[in-house]
């Protein structure tokens, strides 16, 4: 009995000692650790690094630690690259297993090979929440590797960089195992894509991908290697200044993965090109599963034929609602077919719904695909957030319910 008690005490002490290794490090102009680079040198696996809200110029870092949490406190700290980079790659290079980054601004990344990222993700799983990536050559750039996964939530990616010969993508995931993006806001791309993913599996839900005024993105979303892409409840807009008339592209560089399919459910796609662009372009459609449900496709090109002609290469639509429409994407006054809600959300008036086939109703239960329930469980809230909504089949097509 005494021996059992002693062994129990040893186990408790060992567990307590294991927890004791984790520490909370605080970084700031008035803290004992004044630079982020210093914190990255002294942090250990499992630590929490708190960065006090301030502007940190040229304070770049490499994070090799596992199970690390790095978060801004007292507001969002702003990391200005100011001409510097970690390993010639990014403001931060992250190569630890299971790292979380929260509430931080990454701005102005530039490197000689023009792949300068706010974050270069190179190993393990990275989760990014409530962050802003602005004016970087790449917002987040994830390396190739089947052991990598990237989760992005409630974050903003804005203002690509004009550079040649490379393209500036707001988020670029290489051949990783899994990419998840939700509740986030991508806007004002420049030549490059708002989101580019070579992932084996991409889940993109409840986001806003919009060129907006003076935005010049190429594809809004690009899946060049195929894989499985599931898009639920997104607002996607192509402006008249677009560099490419295709909004969503799938497999244009070949089908790298064994399984290939794209599934769209309850998205709102708005094409402002007066001559009409393409909502979706799929290469090698005979090898790709393409299914769509309850999407609202909005076009500035008048006439049903114009709309019908812009889903390409054997792609079939199931239960989508098409509407030909002219005008501004976010009109400043009501009385149009679309009106602004909370300054940004697209919502249909009753008259606009009556203009749709069968009054905009007749939505169907999309079921599931690749283990993902396709009926939307959330809804984008501007800016860079999402909220839960009741489950079940949506009452009307598109990303937003009246």
N, C-alpha and C positions, 0 to 999 in steps of 0.2 A: 504493500500500500504506500509506504514512504517512497519507494523507488518510482512508482507511478506518478506521485505528486511531484517529485523532482523532475522527471522527464516532462511533465506538463508545464512546469515553470520554465524549463529550458525552451520549449516550443514557444511559449508566450513571449519570452525575452527575444527570441530570434525574430518572431513576427514584428514585435515592436521595433527591433533594431532595423528590420527591412524598411519599415515605414520611415524610420528616422533619417535614412539616407536622403529622402526627398526633401527639397528645400524650396522656399519661395524667394527668388532674387528680385530686387527692385532696382530699376534703372531710371535715372533722371538727372537733370542738371544739378539738383541739390541732394542726390543720393550718394551713398558710398561707392556704388558702381555708376559711373557717369556715361559710359558708352555702351552701345548695344554690342559692339565687337568684343568688348571685355566680358560681357555677360555670356556671349557665345563660347568664349574660351574656358570659363570656369563652371558653366552649368553641367550638371550630371543627368543621367537617365532619370526620368520621372519628375524632374523639377518643374516648377512654375516660374516663368519669367514675366514680371509685370513691368511694362514700359510706361512711364508717366507721360501724359500728353504734353508734347513740345515738338519743335522741329529739329530733326537730326539730319544734318547735312553730311553726305559722304560717309556715313557710319554704316558700312556694309558688313555682312557677316556670313559665315558658314555654320550651319547647325547639324552636327552629326549625331546628336543625342536621340535616344529612343524614348517614347512615351512622354514627350515634352509638350507643355502648353505655354504658348507665348501670347500675351494679350495686352492691349492698351488699356490704361486705367486713367480716370479723371478726364475722359474725352479721348479723341483719336490722335495718337502721335502720328506725325507726318515724317516719312522717311524720304528725303530728297536725295537722289543719287548724286547730283552735283559733279558729274563726270567720273565718279568712282564706281567700281563694281567688285564683287567677290569672285575671284578666280576668272575674271574676264567674262562672267556669265550673267550676273544678276545683282540686284540689291541684296537679296538673300538667296543662298543655295541651301536647300533642305534635303538632307539625305538620311534622316533618322526614321526609325519605324514608328508609325502611329504618332504623328506630330499634329498639333492643333494650333492654328493661328487665328486670332480674333481681334477685331476692332482696331485696325491699323491702316494707314494710307501709304501706298507705294507709288512714287512719282518720279518720272524723268529718267528711266533706265536707258543707257546707251552703252554699247560695247563695240569693239572693232569689227566683229563679224556680223553686227546688226541683228543679233538675236537677244539683245539686252532685255531681261525680264524683271518684273517686280519680284517674282519668286521663280526660281528654277527648282523644279521638283524632280529628284533623282532616285529616291528609294522609298519603299514602304508605302504606307497610307498617309495621305495629307488631307486634313480637313481645314477649310478656310471659311470663316464666318464673319459677316458684318465688316468687310474690308472694302477699301476703294483702291482701284488700280487705274491710274490716270497718266496719259502722256508717256507711255512706255513703248519700246519697240515690240515687246510682247508683255501682256499683262501677267498671266501665268504661263509658263512653258514646262510641260511635263515630258520627261525623257521616255524612251522606249523601254519596255520591260514588263513581262507578264506578272511580276510581283508587285507592280505599282497600281495604286488606285487613288483617285482624286475626288473629293466631295467639296462642292462650293455651295454655300447657302447665304442668302440675304446680303449679297455683295454687289458692288457696282464696278463696271469696266467701261472706260470711256476714252475717246480721243486717241485714235491710232496715230502713228508717226509716218510721214511721207519719206520713203527711203527706197533706193534702188541698189542692187537688183532684187533684194528680198521684199517680202510682204510683211506688214505689221498686223498681226492677229491679236485680238483682244484676249482670247484664251485659246491656247493650242495644246491639246493633249496628244502625245505620241501614241505608240502602240502599247497602251496600258491595258490592264485587265478590265477596269471599270471606271467610268466617269459618271458622276451624278451632279447635276446643276439644278438648283431650285430657288425660287424667290429672289432672283437676281436680275439686274438691269444692265443691258449692254447697249451702248449707243455711240454714235459719231465715229464709226470706223473710217479708215482712210486707205483705200485700195485693197487692203487685206480683208479677211473675214471677221465677223463678230465672234463666231465660235467655230473652231476646227477641231475635229476629233477623229483620231485613228484607233480609238479604243475598240476592244472586242465587244463591249457592251456600253451603250450610252443611254442614260435616263435623264431626259431634259423636261422639267415640269414646272409650270407656274412662273415663267420668266417673261421678261419683256426684251425683245431684240428689235431695235428700231433705229433706222438710219437718222430720221428726223431732219430738220433743216440743215443743209450743208453737209450732211453725212454722206460719205462716198464709199461705203463698204462694197466689196464684191459680193460673194455669197453671204447671206445672213447666217446660215448654218451649213457646214460642209463636213461630209463623212467620206473622205476620198478613198479609204480602204474598205468600205462596206462595214461588215460587222452587224450587230443588232442595234438599232436606234429607235427609242420609244420617246415620242413627243406628246405631252399631255398638257393642255390648258395654257399654252403660250400665246402671247401677242407678238406677231412677227410682221414688220413693216419694211417695205422697200421704197426708197425715195426716188424722185426723178433724177437725182444726181448719182445713182448707183453706177458702179464700174462694171456690173454684170447683170443681165436681166433675169438671172435665175436666183430665186430666193433660197431654196434648199437643194443641195446637190448630194448625190449618193453614188459612190463607186466610180467616179470619173478616172481614178488612177488605177483601177483594177480591184478585184475582190480578194483581199489578202486573207480574210478569215474563213474558217470552214462554214460557219453559219452566217447568213446574210438576210436581213429583213429590216424594213422601216415601217413603223406603225404610228399613225397620227390620230389623236383623239381629242376632240373639243378644243382645237386651236383656232385662233382668228388670224388669218393671213391677209395683209393689206398690200396691194401692189399699186403704186401711184404712177407707174409709167403710162402715159396717154396711149402709146402704141401697144401696150401689153407686154409683160414679161412672162416668166414661167414660175408658177408656184413651186413645182417640184420636178427635178430632172433626175432620172434613174438610168444608169448605164447597166447593160447586160440584164434587162428586166426578167428574162427567162430564168435567171439564177437567183433572183431576189424575191422574197415575199413582201408584197406591198399591200397594206390594208389601211384604210382610213375610215373614221366614223365621226359624225357630228361636228365637222369642221365648218367654219364660216370663211369663205373665200371672197374677198372684196377686191374689186378691180376698178381702176380709173378708165379702162378701155371699154367703150360702150358696145353692147351687143352680146348676145349669148355665145355666138361663135367665137368671139374674141376671147371670152373667158374659157370656153371649152377647149380652145387650142393650146392652152398653156399648162397642161399636165402632160408630160412628155414620155415617149418611148414605151408604150404599152402599159403605162400605169393606169390602174382602175380606181375609181372613187366609189365608195359605198356610203350612201346616206349623208353626203355632204350637201350643204346649201350654198348655191352660187348667187352672187348679187353683183350686177354691173352698177358702178357708182362713179360719179365725178365729184371733185371738190377737195378741200383740204382734209388731211387726216385728223387734225384736232381743231375743228372750227371753233372760233371764239364766241360764237353766238349759237343759241338753240334754234330749232326750226329746220335744221338739216336732218338728213337721214341718220347721221351719227351725231351724238352730242358728248361733250366732255363730262366725266364724272370724277370728282376729286382732282380736277385739273389734268387728268391724264388717261383715265380708263375709258376705253371704247365701250359704249353701251348703245343698243338699238332702241329707237323710239317705237311706239306701237305701229306707226305708219310704215316704218322700215320693215318691221317683221311681217306686216300684211303684204308687202311687196315680194316676199320670198315664196317659193313654192309651198303649198299647204300651210301658209301663214307662219312659216318658220318652225312648225311643230314636227311631229313624226320623228323625233330622235329615237335612237335604238340603243339597246344595251350592248356595249362593245365587248363585254366579257373580259378576257385577259390575254396577254401575250407574253411569252417567256417568263411566266410567273408574276407578271405585273398586272394589277387591276387597272383597266384602262378608263373606267368612269372617273372623272376628276374628283379628288377628295379635297382639293384646295383651290385657291384662286389668287392670282397675283395682286398685290397691293402696292401702289406706287408711293415712294420710290424704294426699290430693292427690298421687298418683303413679300410674304404670302400669309394667307390665313386659311384655317380649316373651314370647310363648308360641309353641310350634310351630304352623306353619301347617296348613292343611287344614280339613276340615269338623269342627265341634265335636262331641264325643261326645254331649252332652246339651244341651237347650235352655237359654237364658238366658245371662247375662253371665259366669257363673263355672263352671268345670269342676271336677269332684270330684278 
